[in-house]
């Protein structure tokens, strides 16, 4: 009787098996562009860096980095030809005497020309960063209290960057000055000490000036991706268009963004923490 029941169960489970075919065809290959010109707020010169890759099928293990493009930046009748760096996997160049002139990015690859133009977005100075004493529900989290003075101009937008974490990644925080315009402001940001300070004695806190369009782009990106742990660059559930166009085929626009910005940073030492924080 037991043998009969076992045979019946095997027949039932076997009959429930169903082969599922996964369609892995991929015909929407696009260029992905991460392009920046950045300079410290107290510097004159800056650095242009452009990372290029292609979208690939989800299950693919092929390399998607693009190394054979022509990349240049033009401003005030000066042309900078960016050179590919194998170690950093990016095209780069020093940009001299950065000011508020327009910067035009141009990328040529596979008979397509991609272009975008942006102006410098300035940023305020970080006044101070200290460890706070407020507690979190997570016992491993430590409070950072960040203070800066927002410029009196309305409509300032920022991207804060905290890290590096143990994984080498950073946490990002887009912000705007809607309720703090022209004032000194202090806000709290909680970090996980097991993620930030196990392999390093320092935490880097950076502020970037960003445009309203880029601020909105980041918010759409994070909401579409359902980003977790402050990671705005997770895989998105739909195509999100940035500020770069394809002059040859409008429908085949690239993914990514081009921005020109100032930054300031503050380096906080683990030794500055109150007694007992890292016990």
N, C-alpha and C positions, 0 to 999 in steps of 0.2 A: 504493500500500500504506500509506504514511504517512497519507494522507487518510482511508483506511478506519479505521485505528487511532484517529485523532483523533475521528472520528464516533462510534465505539463508546464511547470514554471520555466524551464529552459525554452520550451516552444513559444511561450508567451513573450518572454524577453527578446528572443531572437526575432520574432515577428514584429516587434516594436522598433527595431533598428531602422534608421533611415539615413541614406547617404545625402549629405548636403554639399552641393557644389558652390564654391565661393568664386565669384567673378573677380579676377585679379587684373583684368585689362585696365590700362591706365592711359588716357589720351589727353589729359589736361596738364601737360608739363609746362610749368611756368618758372621764370627766373625769380629768385628770392634775393632781395637787395637790403642789406643792413648798412646804411651809409651815414657817416657822421663827420663833421668838422668840429673839433672841440678845442677849447683853450681855457687855461686857468684865468680867473677874473683879474689877476694881477700881472698877467703876461701879455705880450704883444703878439707873439707867434703861437701857432697851434698845430694840430696834427689832423690830417684827413685819413680816415680809414674806411674801406669799403669791403665788406664780405659778400661774396656771391656764391649762391648755390642754386640747385634746381629742386623742384618738388619731385618726389619719387613715390612709387607705390608703397603702401603701408608695410607690406611684408618684405620689401626689398632690403638687401644688405649692401647694395652698391654705394660707392662714394658719390656724393652729389655736389661736391665743391667744384666751382668753376674757376679755372686758372687761365683760360685763353681769351679773355675779354680785353678790349681797349677801354681804359677808364681815365677820364680826365675831369678836372674842375677848373672852371674859368671865372675870374672876377676882375673887374676893372681893367679889362684887356690883357690880363695876365693868365696864361694857361699853365696848369700844373698837370703833368702826366704821371699818374700813380703807377707804382711798380709793385709787382706781386712779391710778397714775402712768404716763402715756403714754410718757415717756422711758425709764423702767426696765422698763416692761411688767410691772408687779406692783402688787398692793394692799399698802399699807403704813400704819403708824402708830407713833408713839412710845409705848412702854409704860412707865409710871412705877412706880418702887419695886418692882422685880421681886424676889420672894422665893420661898420653896418652896411657896407655895399652888398649887392646881391651876389650870391654864389650859385653857379649853374653846374649841375652834375650831368655828365654825359657818359653813357656806357654803350659800346657797340659790340654786339655778339650775334653770330649766325644771321647776319643781314637785318638784324633788328637794332633800332636805336632807342635807348631808354633815357629819359631826361626828367629833371626836376630842378626847381630853383627855390632857395630859401635865404633869409637874412638872419644875422646873428641875434640870438635871444640872450640877453644879459641875465645875471643872477646875483642875488645878494650874498654877503659874507655870512658864514656860520659864526655866531658870536661865541657860543660855548656848547659843549656836550659833557654832561656829568652823569654818574650813576644815581638813580633815584632810590627811594626806600619803600615805594609802594609794592605791595605783594600781588602776585598773580595766582589764579587758581592752579596753574601749573607751577609746581615748586622749583622747576629748573629754569623758569623764566626770570630775567632780571630787567628792571626798568632803566631805560635811557631817557634823560631829559634834554631835549635839543632846543636851543634858543637862537633865533635869528631876527633881524629887523626887516620887515617887508617894505619895499619902496612905496612911495605915496601914489605911484601910477596905478590906476585900477586895471584889473584884468591880468594879474601876474599868475603864471602857472609854473609848477615845479615838479621835478621828479627826484625823489629822495632814494638813496641807494645805501644799503646797510650790508656789511660783510667784510671779508669773505667768510662763508660758512665752511664747515668741515668738508663738504662736497665740492668746494670751490665756487659754488653759486652765490648769488646775492638775493636779498629781499628788496623789493621795490615798492615805493609808495607815491602815487601821483597825488598832487594837492593843488589847491587854488586859494587865492587870498580873499574870498568873498566876504568873510566876516572879520578879517584882520588887517584890512588895507591900511598901509602906512604906519603900522604899529609894531612894537617888539612883541614877539610871540614865542611861547614855550609849549612844546607838545611832548607827549610821552610815546615811546616805542619800546615794546617788550621784545627781548631777544632770548633765545634758548641758549644758555651758557654751554650746554653739551654740544651744540652745533657750531657756536661761534668761537669759543675760546679753549677748545681742547688741543688744537694744533697751532695756536697763535696766542701771543700776549697782547695783541692789539685788535681794535675794531675800527674799521674805516667807515666814516659817515660822509656821504657826498650829496651835494645838491646841484641839480642841473636846471637851468632856465629852459622852459619849453613853451611852445606856442599853444594857443587854444585848440587848434586843429589836432595837434599831436596828443594833447590831454584827452580830447574826445576819442581819438583813435585808440589810446591805451584802455580807456574805459570800455569801449566796445570789444576790444580784444580780450580783456579779462572776463567780461560777462559771457562772451561767446565760448571761451575756452573753459569757463568754470574754474579759473586758476585757483590753486591752493597754495598756502604757505608763501604768499607774496610773490608768486611767479607769474608774471603777465605774459610770458612767451610760450605757454603750453600750446599743444595742438588745438587748433580751432575747429569748430564743427561746421563752419562755412567760410567762404572766401571773403576776406576783409580787405578792401582796397586802401592803399596808402596814398602818398602824394607823388608817386612816380608814374609817368606815362610812357607808353610805347608809341613812338611817332609813326611807325610802319603799320602796326595793326592795333587799333584802339581796343579791340575785344581781347587781345592777348596781353593785357596789362600785367606788369609784374606784381609780386607781393613785396611788402616791406615799406621802409620809410627813409627819407633823407632829412637830416636836421643839422643845424648849425647852432652851437650853444656854448655858453660859458659854464664853468663849474667851479665850485669851491669844495674843500674837503677838510675834515677834522679827524685826527688820529687819537683815539682814546685808549689809554693803557690799562691793562688788567690791574696794574698796581694802584690805580686811582680808585678802585672799588672800596666801599666800606668794609670793615672787618667782618668776616663771617660769610660774605656773599659767595665765595668760591670754596668754602670748606666742604 
